[in-house]
C-alpha cells in the first residue's frame, strides 16, 4: 500500500474506492502518519486573512438583485 499526495495522483493511478480490512486500515493510518511532515503541519498554523465580510455580503446582495431582475 502506498499513500499518494494530491500532486502525485493522476488519472492512471487514481485509487479505486473499496472497503479496507482492519489490517489495511491500520497500515494506511501508519503510512499517513509517517508521511505527515512539519511542512504539512505548517499549512495549518498560518493565519488566513480571508475575504472581508462586507465584500462577501455586497457580492451576495448583487447576485440577489441580479436573480430578482431575471425572474421578473
N, C-alpha and C positions, 0 to 999 in steps of 0.2 A: 504494500500500500504506500502511496506517495501523496503528500499534501501539496497541492498546486496553489501558488499565489495567483491572484487575479490576472496579473500581467503575463503569466505563463499559460493561461488557458486559451486554447484555440478551438475551432470547430472540430478538428480532428481528435483532440484529446479531451473533449468535454466529458466529464464523468457521467455515467448512467446513474439515474436515481434508482436506488434499491434499498431494501431493508438490510441493516447490518446485524451480524450476530453480536452478542455481548462481547466476545473476544475482539472482534473487529472494531467495535465502538471504543474499547479500551486502547487499542492500538492507534486508532485515529486521534484520540484525545492526547495520547502521549506524543505523537508526531507533531500535532498542532502546538502543544506546549513547548516542545523543543524548538520549533521553528519560530516562535514568537520572540522577537528581539527587542532591544532597548529602543531602536528606531521605530518599531511598531508602536510601542508604548508612548513615545514622544508625541505622536499624532493626537493622542487623546488628552495631552496635558496643555496643548496650545489653546489660547483663547480665540474663539471665532467671533469676530465682531458682528457678523451677520448683516442684515439689512434693517435700517431704522423702521420701526413700526409705522411711522407716519407715511413712509413711502409705500409700504405694503397696503395700508388702508386706502391710500389715494389710488393705487392701481386697481384694487378690488372695486372701489366706487366707480372708477372709469369703466371697468368691464361690466358692472351692473347697469350703468346708464346706456352703454352700447347694446347690451342684451335687451333692455327695455325698448329702445328705439326699433330694433329689428323685429320684435314681437308685435309691434303696432301695425 
